[in-house]
Amino acid sequence: MQSYPELLTIALFGMRAQFKNALGNMILNCQNAFTTISHKLVVGETNSFKVFNTSDYFNEENMHPDQDIIDFMACSHPGINLFILAIDTENAQEEKVVAQISKLQEALGEEVTEHLVVILPDIESFHSLAHLKELFNIRLAIANENLAKECRAWCANHQSFLYDYKNYSQDVVIRRKAALEKRRCNPPSDHGRAGAAPNGPSTSQHAYTAGGFFAHHNGNGNYGALNDIFNIVLLGLTGTGKSASANTILAAGNSQLDPSQLFKSEPSSMPVTTQCEIRIMERLYGMSVRVVDTPDFLNDQLENTPAQIEECKKYCQPGKCVVLLVLQLGRFTDVERGILENLEVKLGWRIRESTIVVLTHGEDLRGSLDQFLKGHTPLKNIVDMCGSRCHLLNNHSRDTKQVIELIKKIPNYKIIFPKFSKKTLSPDCLIC
């Protein structure tokens, strides 16, 4: 009879976060257990599995790979039942696969391959890399909907892998474990929506980074974090393009995001966003950033508005955020004439001091922005109250320069984003 622990611990390594996320979701039988493109270790758990979705350990630009391994060992102490190396299509060449396996052996010991399954993207790579099974004493497999069942079969009658601490001191790992557990037990009361609730079994999720940033995510989509994060809060009426603008910012940081990692956005006269939702951008010019999409706080028909305003206040605080007041170019309503003052009353402070007016549909502008504002006095008055900070945004364009220029209009942006430089105008430099 097959025997295995009731709770299996599984470590996901690999170079492409999207593929690791997909495998983790298959194992946990939860479509949205792992959704963000993250540079930190994220742990998802059900009653049957505990999955450690590791950071970008194989990234050559990773500044702290040893700390990443120490954090992984601390969180998974004393060991792991199964290691999965997720090989995506772009990294399925033999030399790349061998390099990743070898790096795991260097970090965790040669015996790690006895507990390693290499998940390949297709049948072609499975056949072309078949000889690696004997070379490294590993298993090869192709991702499929029965992955959770297969993981249990792979672990049957198999002792878990215990760390030997040859490369990393056991004392260091144990102390790091205590420090991370202390953070988990004392999280701040900073919670907000991080997307739709997962469709599937109850899950919990925790995230860790070597740089000291800690976050918590649970099955209801709540996401909290320490104050070592800057908030970009989008406010405005229904239909002005708040969600689309938020997605433009997210895509500038990572053009490979899939729809599940973006905010829901569609043309509609009815509110699409009905509660505060957040997405995290890691290492934006040296700073972690929380992008906060909000409902229309001036819509009297929106349910639970007071509660959502209180939720927004947690992110929208002086010195810790920039407010993007989103208006649609060429559409200015009577409600928007007093929008800034009304929002300041609801949020309880002069947000104008930290606000940039964002005009969507920037592609429709004919002539200069200054000329347009001079011809629209009520709009110009709002811009003037916000320190003349105004930005055109074309949400149909993938040109990241428009987001770079937006960042440069954030008050004290050079202090907030320590790695920002006027020379970093390449799309590849947004995340650094």
C-alpha positions as CSV (number, residue, x, y, z in Angstrom):
1,M,0.0,0.0,0.0
2,Q,1.3,3.5,-0.9
3,S,2.2,5.7,2.1
4,Y,2.8,9.4,2.1
5,P,2.3,12.3,4.6
6,E,-1.1,13.8,4.8
7,L,0.3,17.2,4.0
8,L,2.9,17.2,1.2
9,T,5.4,20.0,0.9
10,I,6.5,20.9,-2.6
11,A,9.1,23.4,-3.8
12,L,8.6,25.1,-7.2
13,F,11.8,26.4,-8.9
14,G,12.1,27.7,-12.4
15,M,12.9,30.8,-14.6
16,R,9.3,31.8,-15.7
17,A,7.0,32.9,-12.9
18,Q,3.8,32.4,-15.1
19,F,4.7,28.7,-15.6
20,K,5.4,28.2,-11.9
21,N,2.2,29.9,-11.0
22,A,0.2,27.6,-13.3
23,L,1.8,24.5,-11.8
24,G,1.2,25.7,-8.3
25,N,-2.5,26.4,-9.1
26,M,-2.8,22.9,-10.6
27,I,-1.4,21.3,-7.4
28,L,-3.6,23.4,-5.1
29,N,-6.6,22.9,-7.4
30,C,-7.2,26.6,-7.1
31,Q,-7.3,28.8,-10.2
32,N,-6.0,32.0,-8.5
33,A,-3.8,30.7,-5.6
34,F,-0.7,32.1,-7.4
35,T,-1.4,35.1,-9.7
36,T,1.2,37.8,-9.3
37,I,4.6,37.9,-11.0
38,S,6.6,38.1,-7.9
39,H,10.3,38.4,-7.0
40,K,9.7,36.9,-3.6
41,L,9.1,33.4,-2.1
42,V,5.3,32.8,-1.9
43,V,3.8,30.0,0.0
44,G,0.3,28.6,-0.8
45,E,-1.4,26.0,1.4
46,T,-4.4,23.7,1.4
47,N,-5.3,20.8,3.7
48,S,-3.3,18.5,1.3
49,F,-0.4,20.5,0.0
50,K,1.9,23.3,1.0
51,V,3.6,24.8,-2.1
52,F,6.7,27.0,-1.9
53,N,6.7,29.1,-5.1
54,T,10.3,30.3,-5.0
55,S,11.8,33.7,-6.1
56,D,13.6,34.2,-9.3
57,Y,16.6,32.3,-8.0
58,F,18.0,31.5,-11.5
59,N,17.9,35.1,-12.6
60,E,21.5,36.2,-13.3
61,E,20.6,39.7,-12.1
62,N,19.5,38.4,-8.8
63,M,21.5,40.4,-6.2
64,H,20.9,38.0,-3.3
65,P,20.6,34.3,-4.4
66,D,22.2,33.0,-1.2
67,Q,19.6,34.9,0.9
68,D,16.8,33.5,-1.3
69,I,18.0,30.0,-0.5
70,I,18.3,30.7,3.2
71,D,14.8,32.1,3.2
72,F,13.5,29.1,1.4
73,M,15.2,26.7,3.8
74,A,13.9,28.7,6.7
75,C,10.3,28.6,5.5
76,S,10.4,24.9,4.6
77,H,12.5,23.7,7.5
78,P,13.4,20.9,8.1
79,G,12.9,19.7,4.5
80,I,10.7,19.1,1.5
81,N,8.9,16.2,0.1
82,L,9.2,17.1,-3.5
83,F,11.1,19.6,-5.7
84,I,9.6,20.6,-9.0
85,L,11.8,22.4,-11.6
86,A,9.4,24.2,-14.0
87,I,10.9,24.4,-17.5
88,D,9.0,26.7,-19.8
89,T,9.3,26.7,-23.6
90,E,11.9,29.5,-23.8
91,N,14.2,27.7,-21.4
92,A,13.9,24.1,-22.6
93,Q,17.3,23.9,-24.3
94,E,19.4,21.2,-22.7
95,E,22.2,23.5,-21.6
96,K,19.7,25.7,-19.7
97,V,18.0,22.7,-18.0
98,V,21.3,21.2,-17.0
99,A,22.5,24.6,-15.6
100,Q,19.4,24.9,-13.4
101,I,19.7,21.3,-12.1
102,S,23.4,21.9,-11.4
103,K,22.7,25.1,-9.5
104,L,20.1,23.4,-7.3
105,Q,22.7,20.7,-6.5
106,E,25.2,23.3,-5.7
107,A,22.8,25.0,-3.3
108,L,21.1,22.1,-1.7
109,G,23.3,19.1,-2.3
110,E,23.6,16.5,-5.0
111,E,21.0,14.3,-3.3
112,V,18.3,16.8,-4.2
113,T,17.8,15.2,-7.6
114,E,16.4,12.1,-5.9
115,H,13.5,14.2,-4.9
116,L,13.3,16.3,-8.1
117,V,10.8,16.2,-10.9
118,V,11.4,18.3,-14.0
119,I,8.1,19.5,-15.5
120,L,8.5,20.1,-19.2
121,P,6.2,22.2,-21.5
122,D,5.5,19.7,-24.3
123,I,6.1,16.2,-25.6
124,E,8.9,17.3,-27.9
125,S,11.1,18.5,-25.1
126,F,10.2,15.5,-23.0
127,H,11.7,13.2,-25.7
128,S,14.7,15.4,-26.5
129,L,15.7,15.6,-22.8
130,A,14.9,12.0,-21.9
131,H,18.5,11.1,-21.4
132,L,18.7,13.5,-18.4
133,K,16.7,11.0,-16.3
134,E,19.7,8.6,-16.0
135,L,22.3,11.4,-16.0
136,F,20.9,13.1,-13.0
137,N,18.6,10.4,-11.5
138,I,15.5,12.6,-11.9
139,R,12.0,12.2,-13.1
140,L,10.6,14.0,-16.2
141,A,7.0,14.8,-16.7
142,I,4.6,17.1,-18.7
143,A,2.2,19.5,-17.0
144,N,-1.3,18.1,-16.9
145,E,-4.5,18.4,-15.0
146,N,-3.6,15.3,-12.8
147,L,-0.5,17.0,-11.5
148,A,-1.7,16.9,-7.8
149,K,-2.4,13.2,-8.0
150,E,1.0,12.6,-9.7
151,C,2.8,14.5,-6.9
152,R,1.3,12.2,-4.4
153,A,2.4,9.2,-6.4
154,W,5.9,10.6,-6.7
155,C,6.1,11.0,-3.0
156,A,4.7,7.6,-2.1
157,N,6.9,5.5,0.2
158,H,9.6,8.2,-0.1
159,Q,11.3,10.0,2.7
160,S,11.4,13.7,2.6
161,F,14.5,15.6,1.7
162,L,16.3,17.0,4.8
163,Y,18.7,19.8,4.5
164,D,22.4,18.9,5.3
165,Y,23.5,22.5,5.9
166,K,26.8,22.0,4.1
167,N,26.6,25.3,2.3
168,Y,24.4,27.3,4.7
169,S,24.7,27.3,8.5
170,Q,21.9,25.6,10.3
171,D,22.0,28.3,13.0
172,V,21.5,31.0,10.4
173,V,18.6,29.1,8.9
174,I,16.9,28.6,12.3
175,R,17.3,32.2,13.2
176,R,15.9,33.3,9.9
177,K,13.0,31.0,10.4
178,A,12.3,32.6,13.8
179,A,12.4,36.1,12.3
180,L,10.0,35.2,9.5
181,E,7.6,33.5,11.8
182,K,7.6,36.5,14.1
183,R,6.6,38.7,11.1
184,R,3.8,36.3,10.2
185,C,2.5,36.3,13.8
186,N,2.5,40.1,13.9
187,P,1.3,41.4,10.6
188,P,0.1,45.0,10.3
189,S,-3.6,45.6,9.9
190,D,-3.1,46.8,6.3
191,H,-5.5,44.8,4.1
192,G,-7.0,45.3,0.7
193,R,-8.4,43.5,-2.2
194,A,-5.9,41.7,-4.4
195,G,-8.3,40.5,-7.1
196,A,-11.2,38.1,-7.1
197,A,-11.5,35.4,-4.6
198,P,-10.0,32.1,-5.7
199,N,-12.3,29.6,-7.2
200,G,-11.6,26.3,-5.4
201,P,-10.7,25.0,-1.9
202,S,-9.7,27.2,0.9
203,T,-6.1,28.4,0.6
204,S,-3.7,30.6,2.5
205,Q,-0.7,32.3,1.1
206,H,2.3,34.1,2.6
207,A,5.2,35.9,0.9
208,Y,8.7,36.7,1.9
209,T,11.6,38.7,0.5
210,A,15.3,38.8,1.4
211,G,15.1,42.6,1.5
212,G,12.7,42.5,4.5
213,F,9.4,43.1,2.8
214,F,6.6,40.8,4.1
215,A,3.1,40.3,2.8
216,H,0.2,38.0,3.5
217,H,-2.5,36.8,1.1
218,N,-5.4,34.5,2.0
219,G,-8.1,32.8,0.2
220,N,-10.4,35.8,0.3
221,G,-7.9,37.8,-1.7
222,N,-6.8,40.0,1.2
223,Y,-3.3,41.3,0.9
224,G,-1.4,43.3,3.5
225,A,2.1,44.6,3.7
226,L,4.6,46.6,5.8
227,N,5.1,50.3,5.1
228,D,8.1,49.6,2.9
229,I,5.9,50.1,-0.1
230,F,4.7,53.1,-2.1
231,N,1.1,53.4,-3.1
232,I,-0.3,54.6,-6.5
233,V,-4.0,55.2,-5.9
234,L,-6.4,55.8,-8.8
235,L,-9.5,57.9,-8.1
236,G,-12.3,59.1,-10.4
237,L,-15.8,58.5,-11.7
238,T,-17.1,55.4,-13.4
239,G,-16.1,55.1,-17.1
240,T,-13.1,57.5,-17.0
241,G,-10.5,54.7,-17.4
242,K,-9.1,54.1,-13.9
243,S,-8.7,50.4,-14.3
244,A,-7.3,50.7,-17.9
245,S,-4.8,53.3,-16.6
246,A,-3.8,51.1,-13.8
247,N,-3.2,48.3,-16.3
248,T,-1.0,50.6,-18.4
249,I,1.2,51.2,-15.4
250,L,1.4,47.5,-14.6
251,A,2.2,46.5,-18.2
252,A,5.0,49.1,-18.3
253,G,6.7,47.2,-15.5
254,N,6.1,43.8,-17.0
255,S,4.7,43.4,-20.6
256,Q,4.3,39.6,-20.1
257,L,1.4,39.9,-17.6
258,D,-1.6,37.7,-18.4
259,P,-5.2,39.0,-18.0
260,S,-5.6,37.4,-14.5
261,Q,-2.8,39.7,-13.3
262,L,-4.4,42.8,-14.5
263,F,-7.5,44.7,-13.3
264,K,-10.8,44.0,-14.9
265,S,-11.4,46.8,-17.4
266,E,-14.1,47.2,-20.0
267,P,-16.2,50.1,-21.4
268,S,-19.3,50.4,-19.3
269,S,-21.7,53.0,-17.9
270,M,-22.1,50.7,-14.9
271,P,-19.3,50.3,-12.3
272,V,-16.9,47.5,-13.1
273,T,-14.8,48.1,-10.0
274,T,-17.0,47.9,-6.9
275,Q,-14.4,47.6,-4.2
276,C,-10.7,48.6,-3.7
277,E,-8.4,46.2,-5.5
278,I,-4.6,46.0,-5.5
279,R,-1.7,44.7,-7.5
280,I,1.9,44.7,-6.5
281,M,4.8,45.8,-8.7
282,E,8.1,44.6,-7.4
283,R,11.3,46.6,-7.5
284,L,10.0,49.6,-9.5
285,Y,13.2,51.7,-9.6
286,G,14.3,50.2,-6.3
287,M,10.9,50.5,-4.6
288,S,8.0,48.0,-4.2
289,V,4.8,49.7,-5.4
290,R,1.1,48.9,-4.7
291,V,-1.3,50.0,-7.4
292,V,-4.7,50.6,-6.0
293,D,-7.8,50.6,-8.2
294,T,-10.9,52.1,-6.5
295,P,-14.6,52.3,-7.1
296,D,-16.4,55.5,-7.9
297,F,-16.7,57.0,-4.4
298,L,-19.2,59.7,-5.7
299,N,-21.6,57.1,-7.1
300,D,-24.5,57.1,-4.6
301,Q,-25.8,53.8,-6.0
302,L,-22.6,51.9,-5.1
303,E,-23.1,49.6,-2.1
304,N,-20.8,49.7,0.9
305,T,-19.2,53.0,-0.1
306,P,-18.2,54.1,3.5
307,A,-16.4,50.8,4.1
308,Q,-14.6,51.1,0.8
309,I,-13.5,54.7,1.6
310,E,-12.1,53.5,4.9
311,E,-10.3,50.7,2.9
312,C,-8.9,53.3,0.5
313,K,-7.6,55.5,3.4
314,K,-5.2,52.7,4.4
315,Y,-3.3,53.3,1.2
316,C,-4.1,56.9,0.5
317,Q,-2.1,58.7,3.2
318,P,0.1,61.8,3.1
319,G,3.7,61.0,2.2
320,K,3.0,57.4,1.3
321,C,1.2,57.7,-1.9
322,V,0.5,59.5,-5.1
323,V,-3.1,60.0,-6.2
324,L,-4.0,59.8,-9.8
325,L,-7.2,61.7,-10.4
326,V,-8.4,60.1,-13.6
327,L,-10.6,62.2,-16.0
328,Q,-11.5,61.5,-19.6
329,L,-10.2,64.0,-22.1
330,G,-13.1,65.8,-23.7
331,R,-15.7,64.6,-21.2
332,F,-16.1,66.8,-18.2
333,T,-19.3,66.5,-16.1
334,D,-20.9,68.8,-13.5
335,V,-20.0,66.2,-10.9
336,E,-16.3,66.5,-11.8
337,R,-16.3,70.3,-11.2
338,G,-16.1,69.7,-7.5
339,I,-14.5,66.2,-7.6
340,L,-11.3,67.2,-5.9
341,E,-12.9,68.9,-3.0
342,N,-15.5,66.1,-2.5
343,L,-12.8,63.4,-2.5
344,E,-10.7,65.4,0.0
345,V,-13.7,65.5,2.3
346,K,-14.3,61.8,2.0
347,L,-10.6,60.9,2.5
348,G,-9.9,63.5,5.2
349,W,-6.9,65.3,3.9
350,R,-5.7,67.6,1.1
351,I,-4.9,65.0,-1.5
352,R,-4.3,67.8,-4.0
353,E,-0.7,68.1,-2.6
354,S,0.0,64.5,-3.8
355,T,-2.3,64.4,-6.9
356,I,-1.6,64.2,-10.6
357,V,-4.5,64.8,-12.9
358,V,-4.5,62.0,-15.5
359,L,-6.4,62.6,-18.7
360,T,-7.2,59.3,-20.5
361,H,-7.8,59.1,-24.3
362,G,-4.7,61.1,-24.8
363,E,-4.6,59.9,-28.4
364,D,-7.6,62.1,-29.1
365,L,-5.8,65.4,-28.2
366,R,-5.5,67.8,-31.1
367,G,-3.0,70.6,-30.4
368,S,-1.1,71.1,-27.2
369,L,-2.3,70.2,-23.7
370,D,-1.8,73.8,-22.5
371,Q,-4.1,75.0,-25.3
372,F,-6.7,72.4,-24.4
373,L,-6.6,73.4,-20.7
374,K,-6.9,77.1,-21.5
375,G,-10.1,76.3,-23.4
376,H,-11.6,74.3,-20.5
377,T,-11.5,76.5,-17.4
378,P,-13.1,74.1,-14.9
379,L,-10.6,71.4,-15.7
380,K,-7.7,73.8,-15.6
381,N,-8.8,75.0,-12.2
382,I,-8.5,71.4,-10.9
383,V,-5.1,71.0,-12.5
384,D,-4.0,74.3,-11.0
385,M,-5.1,73.1,-7.5
386,C,-2.9,70.0,-8.0
387,G,0.2,72.1,-8.5
388,S,-0.2,72.1,-12.4
389,R,0.6,68.3,-12.4
390,C,-1.3,66.9,-15.4
391,H,-0.5,63.9,-17.6
392,L,-1.9,62.5,-20.8
393,L,-2.3,58.8,-21.0
394,N,-3.0,56.6,-24.0
395,N,-4.2,53.3,-22.6
396,H,-4.1,51.7,-26.1
397,S,-0.3,52.3,-26.4
398,R,2.4,50.0,-25.1
399,D,5.0,52.9,-25.1
400,T,6.5,52.7,-21.6
401,K,7.9,56.3,-21.9
402,Q,4.4,57.7,-21.0
403,V,4.6,55.9,-17.7
404,I,8.2,57.0,-17.1
405,E,7.1,60.6,-17.7
406,L,4.2,60.0,-15.3
407,I,6.6,58.8,-12.6
408,K,8.7,62.0,-13.1
409,K,5.6,64.1,-12.1
410,I,5.3,62.4,-8.7
411,P,6.4,64.8,-6.0
412,N,9.9,63.8,-4.7
413,Y,10.1,61.0,-7.2
414,K,13.9,60.8,-7.0
415,I,13.7,60.1,-3.3
416,I,10.8,57.6,-3.6
417,F,12.5,55.7,-6.4
418,P,16.2,55.6,-5.6
419,K,17.3,53.9,-8.8
420,F,15.5,56.3,-11.1
421,S,17.7,58.1,-13.6
422,K,16.9,60.3,-16.5
423,K,19.0,58.0,-18.6
424,T,16.8,54.9,-17.9
425,L,14.3,55.4,-20.7
426,S,14.5,51.8,-21.9
427,P,11.5,49.6,-21.2
428,D,13.8,47.1,-19.6
429,C,14.8,49.6,-16.9
430,L,11.4,50.0,-15.3
431,I,11.9,47.0,-13.1
432,C,15.4,47.2,-11.7
